[in-house]
Structures are given as C-alpha cells and as structure tokens.
Amino acid sequence: MFSEKIGGLAGDDHAPLYKQLQRALREAIQTKVLSPDDALPAERDLAEEFGISRITVRKALDGLVSEGLLTRRQGAGTFVAARVEKSFSKLSSFTEDMISRGRTPRSEWISKAEGLVTPEESLTLGLSPGTQVYRFARIRYADGAPMAVEYSTIAGFALSSAEAVGVSLYEALAATGHRPARALQRLRAVLFTAEHAELLGVPPKDAGLLIERRGFLKDGRAVEVTQSYYRGDAYDFVAELNALS
C-alpha cells in the first residue's frame, strides 16, 4: 500500500492532517523513496487509504505543487516533479523547452511596456540614445509550478508593439523575422530577493540561478537582452563539451 511506502499519519501529531500528509510526501521525495516522475495514487484513493477527506488531500497536494515538488499533468494525474535540464548548447525558448519535456508551460505577465532605451541597454544592444525598446516581465510556470522570473528588453525594430507578444516572445520575434540566431549567455548563482522569492513561492534568500542572455540576429545586430531568475531546486544547466581537434 502507498501509506506503507511513505509512512502513515501520526495519531498523536497535533498538526493539521494536510500538513502531516505534506510532511510524509516531502520526506519520501527528499529521501528518494519517491523518485522523479513517479505517479501518485488518485486523490480519492489517497483519501480512502489515509482515512481523510479528498479536500484535505487536495490541500496537501496543492501545497507541494506550489513548492515545485509535485506536478499535475492534465488527464494523467499527479507526479513527483523531475528537475529540468536546460541545455546551454541550444538556443530555445522556455515554452519550447517545457513542451519538449512533456510539461505544460504558462506565463503570467507582470508588465509589458514601451519606452526609450536606457544608457545601459544602449551599450548592451548597440542602440542609439532615444531609440525605442519594448520591455517585458513575467513569471514562467511548468505544470502550474512557478519556475522562473524573466525580464526582457527587445530592440524596437523587432516588434510592432508590446501587445504583439502572446504566449511566446520568440514566436513573436520569429513572426517579424527577428528571432535570435545565436546568443551569449552567462550563468551565476544568486540569493533571491524578497520580491523574487514571493513571485516564485520560495523563502527569501533561497538559492537561485541567474541567466543573462544577449541574443543576436544573423547579421550581427543585438535584438534581445534577458535576465532570467530560475529556481535552484528545479533546474540543472548542462553543456556539451568537445575536445579540441
């Protein structure tokens, strides 16, 4: 039985039942009793096995989904979340990465804005002072769990308007013929600020990964500057290395 695998609920524990179930599942995941991509029993079965209500089970699972430990797949059920591997050798969008891994991507917009290039953006993008740019800020989700906070500045010539960007920024850039053909990326470890921690549902000063990317067109013009703050507990970044010939 599943309860024997992860341990039952303690009758002398005064914590709410949903907290007890969360603790049992969390410990099972952390100790590898439950492995990445393992499927959990249906909520009805969990409720019957642990002798609690389905509402209690749902509340416990919702909390672990928010923490990024579990994911829900439409029509398939609830699974232990697998860490996402992001390749540094391929220039792809967050949406493309998630779909290729069978996960459901979603974005929550924080802001879309049009403005004039700042001195720092002017140097990074190679734009003249007074040039128009578009700025985007959003939270990126996979299977309902927040994965990253992303801030992008796009050269004005590459888009018709800020509202032209829908689900995917790279799709909007491809539609105008300005999708980056190559990029320079830099990765470094960061501690999340209170603002970023709240957006991602993690504790302040939790470990995160910052990816700074500058995208270029085939003709060499810089078109994109993006800063992405990824949850350190959900992402692995990999790169293929080849020996010099």
MARPABA-967551 format. One line per field, with one value per residue: residue in one letter; residue number from 1; z, x, y of N, C-alpha, C in turn. Coordinates in Angstrom, 2 decimals. Layout:
<sites>
aa = c(A	...)
i = c(NUM	...)
n.z = c(Z	...)
n.x = c(X	...)
n.y = c(Y	...)
ca.z = c(Z	...)
ca.x = c(X	...)
ca.y = c(Y	...)
c.z = c(Z	...)
c.x = c(X	...)
c.y = c(Y	...)
</sites>
This chain:
<sites>
aa = c(M	F	S	E	K	I	G	G	L	A	G	D	D	H	A	P	L	Y	K	Q	L	Q	R	A	L	R	E	A	I	Q	T	K	V	L	S	P	D	D	A	L	P	A	E	R	D	L	A	E	E	F	G	I	S	R	I	T	V	R	K	A	L	D	G	L	V	S	E	G	L	L	T	R	R	Q	G	A	G	T	F	V	A	A	R	V	E	K	S	F	S	K	L	S	S	F	T	E	D	M	I	S	R	G	R	T	P	R	S	E	W	I	S	K	A	E	G	L	V	T	P	E	E	S	L	T	L	G	L	S	P	G	T	Q	V	Y	R	F	A	R	I	R	Y	A	D	G	A	P	M	A	V	E	Y	S	T	I	A	G	F	A	L	S	S	A	E	A	V	G	V	S	L	Y	E	A	L	A	A	T	G	H	R	P	A	R	A	L	Q	R	L	R	A	V	L	F	T	A	E	H	A	E	L	L	G	V	P	P	K	D	A	G	L	L	I	E	R	R	G	F	L	K	D	G	R	A	V	E	V	T	Q	S	Y	Y	R	G	D	A	Y	D	F	V	A	E	L	N	A	L	S)
i = c(1	2	3	4	5	6	7	8	9	10	11	12	13	14	15	16	17	18	19	20	21	22	23	24	25	26	27	28	29	30	31	32	33	34	35	36	37	38	39	40	41	42	43	44	45	46	47	48	49	50	51	52	53	54	55	56	57	58	59	60	61	62	63	64	65	66	67	68	69	70	71	72	73	74	75	76	77	78	79	80	81	82	83	84	85	86	87	88	89	90	91	92	93	94	95	96	97	98	99	100	101	102	103	104	105	106	107	108	109	110	111	112	113	114	115	116	117	118	119	120	121	122	123	124	125	126	127	128	129	130	131	132	133	134	135	136	137	138	139	140	141	142	143	144	145	146	147	148	149	150	151	152	153	154	155	156	157	158	159	160	161	162	163	164	165	166	167	168	169	170	171	172	173	174	175	176	177	178	179	180	181	182	183	184	185	186	187	188	189	190	191	192	193	194	195	196	197	198	199	200	201	202	203	204	205	206	207	208	209	210	211	212	213	214	215	216	217	218	219	220	221	222	223	224	225	226	227	228	229	230	231	232	233	234	235	236	237	238	239	240	241	242	243	244	245)
n.z = c(0.00	-0.56	1.67	3.38	2.08	2.21	4.81	7.47	8.82	11.84	14.77	17.18	16.50	16.50	14.39	11.54	9.42	6.65	6.64	7.85	5.90	3.80	4.94	5.12	2.39	1.41	2.78	1.76	-0.89	-0.64	0.49	-1.52	-1.61	-3.09	-6.48	-9.12	-11.48	-10.62	-10.28	-8.30	-6.31	-7.17	-5.98	-4.64	-3.91	-2.22	-0.16	0.86	1.69	3.67	5.39	5.38	4.22	0.75	0.24	2.10	1.14	-1.39	-0.60	0.61	-1.57	-3.31	-1.99	-2.20	-4.95	-5.40	-4.17	-5.99	-5.83	-6.63	-9.67	-11.79	-14.41	-17.10	-17.45	-16.76	-14.10	-10.84	-10.29	-9.10	-9.23	-11.76	-12.04	-14.26	-17.13	-18.67	-21.65	-22.54	-25.05	-27.00	-28.50	-27.34	-26.51	-23.34	-23.45	-25.57	-24.45	-22.26	-23.49	-25.02	-23.07	-22.25	-20.52	-19.30	-20.31	-19.02	-18.82	-16.66	-16.92	-15.72	-16.50	-19.54	-21.62	-23.38	-24.26	-24.04	-24.80	-22.17	-20.85	-20.14	-21.51	-24.06	-24.48	-24.26	-26.25	-28.44	-29.41	-30.47	-28.40	-27.32	-28.85	-29.49	-27.35	-26.24	-23.23	-21.14	-18.48	-16.64	-15.03	-15.25	-15.71	-15.14	-15.58	-13.75	-11.62	-10.37	-12.07	-12.96	-13.01	-15.38	-17.23	-20.00	-22.58	-25.66	-28.85	-30.53	-33.31	-33.78	-33.13	-33.59	-31.63	-28.03	-27.30	-29.23	-28.43	-27.32	-26.10	-26.45	-26.56	-28.38	-30.50	-31.36	-32.17	-34.22	-36.03	-37.10	-38.34	-36.76	-34.88	-32.53	-33.75	-32.62	-29.36	-26.46	-23.27	-19.73	-16.64	-13.21	-9.66	-7.36	-4.54	-3.77	-3.80	-1.57	-3.13	-5.53	-4.38	-3.34	-5.71	-6.81	-4.92	-2.93	-0.06	1.13	0.19	-0.70	-2.68	-6.04	-9.68	-11.98	-15.27	-17.74	-20.86	-24.15	-27.22	-30.72	-34.14	-37.43	-38.93	-37.11	-35.44	-32.17	-30.55	-28.34	-24.79	-21.94	-18.61	-16.52	-13.68	-12.17	-10.29	-8.03	-7.08	-9.01	-11.51	-13.69	-15.37	-18.35	-20.47	-23.54	-24.10	-26.24	-27.15	-28.22	-31.60)
n.x = c(0.84	0.32	0.54	2.12	4.49	5.31	4.84	2.51	-0.02	0.52	-1.14	-0.91	-0.01	-0.37	-0.51	-2.24	-4.10	-3.57	-1.07	0.40	0.25	1.54	4.11	4.87	4.91	6.79	9.13	9.41	10.00	12.38	14.06	14.29	12.51	10.26	10.59	11.73	9.21	7.59	4.29	1.57	-1.02	-4.54	-6.48	-8.83	-8.20	-6.02	-7.30	-9.04	-7.18	-5.65	-7.60	-8.80	-10.33	-11.11	-10.80	-8.88	-6.71	-6.41	-5.67	-3.21	-1.70	-1.84	-0.22	2.32	2.62	2.82	5.26	6.86	7.54	5.76	3.96	1.17	-0.36	-2.37	-5.13	-3.62	-2.72	-1.11	2.31	5.66	7.85	10.27	13.60	14.43	16.39	18.33	19.73	22.79	23.74	21.88	19.78	16.87	13.41	11.71	9.11	9.34	11.24	9.82	7.59	8.91	9.68	7.41	5.88	3.57	3.65	3.26	2.67	2.70	1.96	3.77	4.38	4.09	5.70	6.47	9.21	11.98	15.38	17.61	20.76	22.39	21.11	21.45	24.20	24.43	22.72	23.58	22.31	21.24	21.04	17.78	16.42	13.66	12.44	11.13	9.84	9.56	8.15	7.72	6.32	7.34	5.82	5.63	3.63	1.92	3.53	5.61	8.56	10.49	11.47	11.33	12.94	12.87	14.35	13.68	14.82	13.39	12.90	12.28	9.72	6.20	4.59	4.20	2.07	2.02	3.26	2.44	1.88	4.52	7.58	9.68	8.28	6.81	8.90	9.94	7.85	8.16	10.50	12.75	13.85	16.32	19.42	21.70	23.27	24.76	25.39	25.35	25.85	25.11	25.19	22.69	21.10	17.74	15.90	13.50	11.32	11.55	11.48	8.89	7.38	8.08	7.36	9.10	11.36	12.72	16.05	16.62	18.42	19.18	19.36	20.80	20.38	21.84	21.19	22.14	20.80	21.36	20.88	21.19	22.67	24.30	23.34	22.34	19.42	17.97	17.90	17.95	17.15	16.94	15.63	16.00	14.58	16.63	16.19	14.92	16.07	18.63	21.54	23.07	25.88	27.32	30.57	33.35	36.44	39.41	40.34)
n.y = c(-1.20	2.33	4.00	2.51	2.67	5.36	5.99	6.33	8.60	10.34	9.55	10.89	13.35	16.80	18.52	19.94	17.70	17.85	18.99	16.99	14.98	16.29	16.50	13.80	13.07	14.89	14.15	11.58	12.14	13.61	11.72	9.92	7.81	8.17	8.67	10.94	11.70	9.63	8.39	9.52	7.97	8.29	11.10	10.32	7.69	8.13	9.53	7.57	5.63	6.92	7.70	10.24	13.33	14.09	16.77	17.50	16.00	17.21	19.82	19.32	18.33	20.51	22.36	21.16	21.12	23.87	24.27	23.12	20.46	18.52	17.81	18.49	16.77	17.24	15.16	12.97	12.83	13.23	13.83	13.12	15.78	16.24	17.37	20.00	19.89	22.23	22.99	24.49	24.51	24.86	27.20	28.00	28.63	29.13	28.09	26.24	24.50	23.38	22.13	20.22	18.50	17.35	18.85	21.33	24.57	27.91	31.42	34.23	37.48	40.21	42.76	44.68	46.87	49.93	51.98	54.33	53.57	52.80	54.11	51.87	49.75	50.71	50.41	47.60	46.59	47.94	50.24	53.51	56.47	57.40	55.58	53.42	50.83	47.65	46.34	43.52	41.67	38.73	35.79	32.48	29.36	25.81	23.07	24.25	25.05	27.66	28.57	30.38	33.86	36.34	38.89	40.91	42.88	44.25	45.21	47.98	47.80	45.19	44.33	44.96	46.02	46.10	44.53	42.64	40.39	37.25	34.18	33.23	34.87	34.44	33.33	35.55	37.20	35.62	35.79	38.32	38.06	38.34	36.63	35.59	34.31	33.43	33.43	34.94	33.72	33.99	32.47	32.57	32.08	33.12	34.75	34.79	37.81	39.35	40.11	38.55	36.02	35.92	35.98	33.54	31.74	30.78	30.65	33.80	34.73	32.23	29.82	30.56	30.67	32.80	33.67	35.47	36.69	37.57	38.13	37.66	38.65	37.11	38.89	40.03	42.04	43.02	41.94	41.25	41.36	39.50	38.73	36.04	34.60	31.68	29.00	27.37	24.82	23.43	23.33	22.16	23.03	22.24	21.52	20.59	19.49	19.54	18.01	19.72	19.50)
ca.z = c(0.00	-0.68	3.02	3.93	1.37	2.65	6.22	7.74	9.58	13.27	15.50	18.28	15.94	16.57	13.17	10.65	8.65	5.35	6.92	8.09	4.61	3.10	5.54	4.73	0.97	1.23	3.25	0.82	-2.09	-0.29	0.78	-2.74	-1.57	-4.32	-7.47	-10.14	-12.45	-10.03	-10.21	-7.04	-6.46	-7.34	-4.73	-3.98	-3.31	-1.08	0.91	1.46	2.34	4.87	6.23	5.43	3.15	-0.51	0.35	2.82	0.21	-2.40	0.01	0.79	-2.88	-3.83	-1.37	-2.75	-6.33	-5.30	-3.82	-7.12	-5.58	-7.43	-10.84	-12.29	-15.86	-17.46	-17.92	-16.37	-12.66	-10.11	-10.36	-8.46	-10.22	-12.17	-12.32	-15.68	-17.66	-19.69	-22.38	-22.96	-26.42	-27.92	-28.26	-27.39	-25.57	-22.19	-23.93	-26.35	-23.52	-21.46	-24.36	-25.44	-21.92	-21.91	-19.46	-19.81	-19.93	-18.91	-18.36	-16.02	-17.21	-14.68	-17.23	-20.93	-21.72	-24.46	-23.74	-24.69	-24.32	-21.10	-21.21	-20.04	-22.61	-25.28	-24.63	-24.42	-27.52	-29.53	-29.93	-30.25	-27.39	-27.83	-29.63	-28.85	-26.97	-25.54	-22.01	-20.70	-17.22	-16.47	-14.27	-16.11	-14.99	-15.78	-14.89	-12.66	-10.61	-10.83	-12.32	-13.20	-13.27	-16.57	-17.65	-21.34	-23.32	-27.09	-29.71	-31.08	-34.71	-33.89	-32.85	-33.97	-30.39	-26.88	-27.27	-30.25	-27.76	-26.63	-25.27	-26.59	-27.09	-29.56	-31.61	-31.84	-32.90	-35.46	-36.94	-37.77	-38.92	-35.88	-33.81	-32.43	-34.37	-31.67	-28.12	-25.42	-22.00	-18.55	-15.52	-11.90	-8.52	-6.65	-3.47	-4.18	-3.02	-1.05	-4.25	-6.39	-3.59	-3.28	-7.03	-7.11	-3.86	-2.18	1.04	0.80	0.24	-1.22	-3.77	-7.38	-10.79	-12.88	-16.63	-18.51	-22.27	-25.19	-28.46	-31.93	-35.44	-38.31	-39.42	-36.02	-34.58	-30.93	-30.60	-27.08	-23.54	-21.00	-17.32	-16.03	-12.34	-12.09	-9.01	-7.97	-6.73	-10.10	-12.78	-13.91	-16.65	-18.89	-21.73	-24.17	-24.35	-27.17	-27.09	-29.39	-32.56)
ca.x = c(0.00	1.10	0.80	3.24	5.69	5.76	4.55	1.16	-0.17	0.68	-2.36	-0.64	0.51	-1.41	-0.50	-3.36	-3.90	-2.96	0.35	1.01	0.40	2.61	5.40	5.19	5.26	8.04	10.25	9.56	10.66	13.73	14.86	14.27	11.51	9.54	11.56	11.20	8.24	6.69	2.89	0.87	-2.38	-5.59	-6.85	-9.84	-7.52	-5.24	-8.23	-9.51	-6.09	-5.21	-8.74	-9.03	-11.21	-10.46	-10.44	-7.61	-5.70	-6.19	-4.94	-1.82	-1.05	-1.71	0.95	3.54	2.71	3.33	6.68	7.59	7.88	4.83	3.38	-0.07	-0.41	-3.78	-5.58	-2.72	-2.64	-0.10	3.60	6.81	8.48	11.65	14.36	14.51	17.73	18.36	20.99	23.42	24.21	20.77	19.06	15.45	12.60	11.18	7.94	9.82	11.88	8.84	6.81	9.77	9.80	6.07	5.30	2.68	4.16	2.33	3.30	1.87	2.60	3.91	4.25	4.51	5.85	7.26	9.93	13.25	16.49	18.42	22.18	22.91	20.54	22.05	25.50	24.26	22.05	24.18	21.30	21.50	20.18	16.48	15.80	12.54	12.58	9.99	10.26	8.60	8.45	6.72	6.64	7.21	5.31	5.58	2.64	1.31	4.51	6.47	9.92	11.45	11.02	12.09	12.87	13.44	14.31	13.75	15.01	12.11	12.69	11.99	8.32	5.28	4.07	4.36	0.94	2.21	3.80	1.40	2.39	5.96	8.32	10.43	7.33	6.51	10.08	10.02	6.81	8.66	11.81	13.81	14.20	17.77	20.06	22.73	23.20	25.77	24.72	26.19	25.13	25.71	24.33	22.19	20.13	16.56	15.39	12.15	10.39	11.62	11.05	7.42	6.86	8.36	6.85	10.19	11.78	13.71	17.46	16.77	19.39	18.63	20.30	20.53	20.89	21.81	21.33	22.08	20.51	21.79	20.38	22.22	23.53	25.15	22.70	21.74	17.97	17.34	18.63	17.03	17.62	16.00	15.94	15.46	14.63	17.77	15.77	14.13	16.78	20.03	22.00	24.08	26.52	28.15	31.92	34.12	37.89	39.97	40.89)
ca.y = c(0.00	3.56	4.53	1.76	3.12	6.69	6.16	6.81	9.83	10.08	9.84	11.81	14.61	17.82	19.33	19.64	16.47	18.11	19.23	15.69	14.30	17.00	16.14	12.43	13.07	15.66	13.32	10.47	12.68	14.01	10.52	9.11	6.75	8.50	9.14	11.86	11.16	8.64	8.81	9.35	7.45	9.29	11.76	9.50	6.55	8.63	9.87	6.32	4.91	7.63	7.97	11.69	13.78	14.47	18.18	17.53	15.52	18.24	20.93	18.88	18.25	21.88	22.98	20.58	21.61	25.24	24.18	22.55	19.06	17.72	18.46	17.90	16.64	17.17	13.87	11.89	12.73	13.98	13.14	13.74	16.65	15.98	18.58	20.33	20.12	23.27	22.90	25.74	24.37	25.08	28.45	27.69	29.39	28.39	27.35	25.09	23.57	22.67	21.25	19.09	17.60	16.87	19.66	22.37	25.90	29.04	32.66	35.25	38.75	41.24	44.03	44.87	48.33	50.53	53.13	54.67	52.79	53.38	54.07	50.51	48.98	51.23	49.77	46.16	46.30	48.70	51.16	54.92	57.09	57.81	54.51	52.75	49.43	47.05	45.63	42.50	40.97	37.67	34.59	31.31	28.20	24.49	22.24	25.01	25.46	28.75	28.10	31.46	35.23	36.72	40.30	41.02	44.14	43.93	46.38	48.42	47.43	43.76	44.06	46.03	46.60	45.21	43.60	41.60	39.20	36.49	33.09	33.07	36.01	34.03	33.17	36.89	37.66	34.84	36.28	39.53	37.75	38.84	35.69	35.48	33.15	32.99	34.19	34.80	33.54	33.92	31.86	32.74	31.78	34.30	34.54	35.52	38.92	39.11	40.27	37.37	34.86	35.93	35.64	32.14	30.89	30.17	31.54	34.84	34.32	30.88	29.79	30.61	30.78	33.93	33.56	36.72	36.30	38.60	37.45	38.36	38.23	36.56	39.96	40.50	43.02	42.53	42.18	40.85	41.20	38.88	38.23	35.03	34.10	30.33	28.29	26.47	23.46	22.85	23.40	21.81	23.55	21.33	21.95	19.57	19.97	18.70	18.22	20.37	18.53)
c.z = c(0.00	0.70	3.68	3.32	1.93	4.14	6.43	8.47	11.06	14.03	16.63	17.81	15.90	15.34	12.34	9.77	7.30	5.51	7.15	6.79	3.78	3.61	5.11	3.26	0.73	1.65	2.31	-0.45	-1.79	-0.02	-0.38	-2.64	-2.77	-5.28	-8.44	-11.16	-11.91	-9.96	-8.81	-7.29	-6.65	-5.98	-3.96	-3.25	-2.11	0.11	1.63	2.26	3.65	5.80	6.43	4.24	1.89	-0.49	1.05	1.92	-0.82	-1.83	0.20	-0.53	-3.49	-3.28	-1.95	-4.22	-6.32	-4.96	-4.97	-6.92	-6.36	-8.64	-11.23	-13.81	-16.25	-18.03	-17.49	-14.86	-12.07	-10.03	-9.52	-9.53	-10.51	-12.40	-13.83	-16.06	-18.79	-20.37	-22.76	-24.42	-27.46	-27.53	-28.44	-26.33	-24.42	-22.64	-24.69	-25.44	-22.77	-22.30	-24.76	-24.31	-21.45	-20.79	-20.07	-19.35	-19.85	-18.42	-17.70	-16.19	-15.98	-15.33	-18.67	-21.13	-22.92	-23.88	-24.55	-24.02	-23.20	-21.53	-21.16	-21.18	-23.94	-25.55	-24.95	-25.78	-28.71	-30.19	-29.61	-29.15	-28.03	-28.65	-28.81	-28.52	-26.33	-24.36	-21.53	-19.38	-17.00	-15.59	-15.20	-15.26	-15.82	-14.96	-13.65	-11.59	-11.15	-10.94	-12.43	-13.30	-14.36	-16.94	-19.00	-21.87	-24.79	-27.89	-30.44	-32.50	-34.86	-33.67	-33.30	-32.75	-29.25	-26.85	-28.33	-29.65	-26.98	-25.72	-25.28	-27.22	-28.38	-30.75	-32.21	-32.63	-34.22	-36.49	-37.68	-38.41	-38.06	-34.70	-33.74	-33.06	-33.50	-30.43	-27.28	-24.09	-20.87	-17.39	-14.23	-10.81	-7.84	-5.46	-3.80	-3.22	-2.51	-2.18	-5.13	-5.66	-3.52	-4.61	-7.33	-6.02	-3.10	-1.05	0.55	1.05	-0.12	-2.41	-5.13	-8.41	-11.68	-14.21	-17.31	-19.96	-23.17	-26.52	-29.67	-33.17	-36.29	-38.81	-38.31	-35.09	-33.32	-30.94	-29.24	-25.94	-22.53	-19.74	-16.78	-14.69	-12.15	-10.67	-9.02	-7.67	-7.88	-11.41	-12.67	-15.28	-17.12	-20.19	-22.25	-24.51	-25.27	-27.07	-28.36	-30.32	-33.06)
c.x = c(0.87	1.46	1.95	4.56	6.21	5.54	3.17	1.17	-0.15	-0.58	-2.15	-0.05	-0.62	-1.43	-1.74	-3.06	-3.23	-1.47	1.08	1.24	1.50	3.98	5.82	5.63	6.59	9.24	10.49	10.27	12.12	14.64	14.86	13.38	10.58	10.53	10.92	10.35	7.41	5.28	2.35	-0.49	-3.37	-5.98	-7.87	-9.19	-6.69	-6.14	-8.69	-8.40	-5.65	-6.37	-9.01	-9.90	-10.42	-10.05	-9.09	-6.46	-5.37	-5.37	-3.46	-1.07	-0.85	-0.47	2.25	3.72	3.29	4.82	7.52	8.00	6.99	4.38	2.10	-0.04	-1.85	-4.11	-4.73	-2.61	-1.55	1.18	4.64	7.55	9.91	12.34	14.48	15.96	17.63	19.73	21.50	23.85	23.13	20.01	17.57	14.72	12.15	10.00	8.36	10.46	10.85	8.02	7.63	9.93	8.44	5.41	4.49	3.18	3.04	3.11	2.27	2.58	2.62	3.76	4.68	4.59	6.70	7.96	11.18	14.39	17.24	19.88	22.77	22.40	21.16	23.40	25.35	23.69	22.66	23.22	21.66	20.58	18.88	15.77	14.70	12.89	11.27	10.53	9.15	9.08	7.34	7.26	6.39	6.84	5.47	4.68	2.09	2.27	5.39	7.91	10.93	10.72	11.93	11.84	13.58	13.31	14.58	13.91	13.70	11.85	12.18	10.53	7.46	4.72	4.34	3.26	1.04	2.74	2.68	2.01	3.91	6.58	9.05	9.52	6.99	7.69	10.24	9.02	7.25	10.02	12.98	14.08	15.73	18.29	21.18	22.63	24.44	25.04	25.75	25.34	25.87	24.69	23.92	21.35	18.93	16.24	14.00	11.12	10.37	11.15	9.53	6.82	7.01	7.88	7.92	10.60	12.75	15.13	17.64	17.73	18.68	19.74	19.87	21.20	20.74	22.12	21.24	21.94	20.84	21.11	21.52	23.18	24.38	24.52	22.14	20.26	17.31	18.34	17.63	17.77	16.55	16.49	15.24	15.56	15.78	17.39	15.07	14.90	18.20	20.41	23.18	24.64	27.36	29.49	32.64	35.60	38.36	40.59	42.24)
c.y = c(1.24	4.11	3.78	2.22	4.43	6.91	6.75	8.14	9.50	10.49	10.83	13.14	15.62	18.74	18.98	18.44	16.73	18.38	17.92	14.93	14.97	16.58	14.75	12.36	13.78	14.82	12.15	10.91	12.98	12.82	9.52	7.87	6.92	9.15	10.13	11.11	10.00	9.21	8.57	8.71	8.60	9.87	10.94	8.33	6.98	8.93	8.60	5.64	5.58	7.99	9.45	12.08	14.11	15.93	18.32	17.07	16.59	19.41	20.56	18.87	19.62	22.55	22.47	20.93	23.03	25.26	23.65	21.11	18.10	18.52	17.73	17.90	16.37	15.79	12.70	11.74	13.60	13.17	13.87	14.53	16.20	17.30	18.76	20.55	21.14	23.24	24.28	25.69	24.64	26.34	28.18	28.50	28.51	27.53	26.10	24.04	22.73	21.70	20.03	18.07	17.09	17.64	20.80	23.73	26.94	30.25	33.56	36.58	39.65	42.61	43.86	46.38	48.71	51.75	53.42	53.93	53.53	53.36	52.66	49.64	49.41	50.56	48.28	45.80	47.03	49.66	52.61	55.46	57.58	56.76	53.84	51.30	48.96	46.25	44.71	41.88	39.95	36.55	33.40	30.09	26.93	23.61	22.94	25.48	26.59	28.30	29.23	32.80	35.78	38.18	40.43	42.44	43.80	45.22	46.70	47.97	45.99	43.41	45.24	46.75	45.63	44.16	42.51	40.31	38.52	35.45	33.06	34.32	35.63	33.78	34.53	37.45	36.91	35.35	37.54	39.30	38.19	37.91	35.56	34.19	32.60	33.86	33.96	34.71	33.46	33.43	32.18	32.47	33.08	33.84	35.40	36.67	38.57	39.18	39.02	36.12	34.78	35.52	34.15	31.19	30.15	31.12	32.60	34.31	32.85	30.92	29.77	30.70	31.94	33.66	34.91	36.37	37.52	37.90	38.31	37.79	37.69	37.65	40.58	41.52	42.36	42.90	41.97	40.85	40.66	38.46	37.29	34.51	32.76	29.78	27.29	25.04	22.76	22.73	22.87	22.35	22.71	21.90	20.80	20.16	18.99	19.04	18.91	19.33	19.00)
</sites>
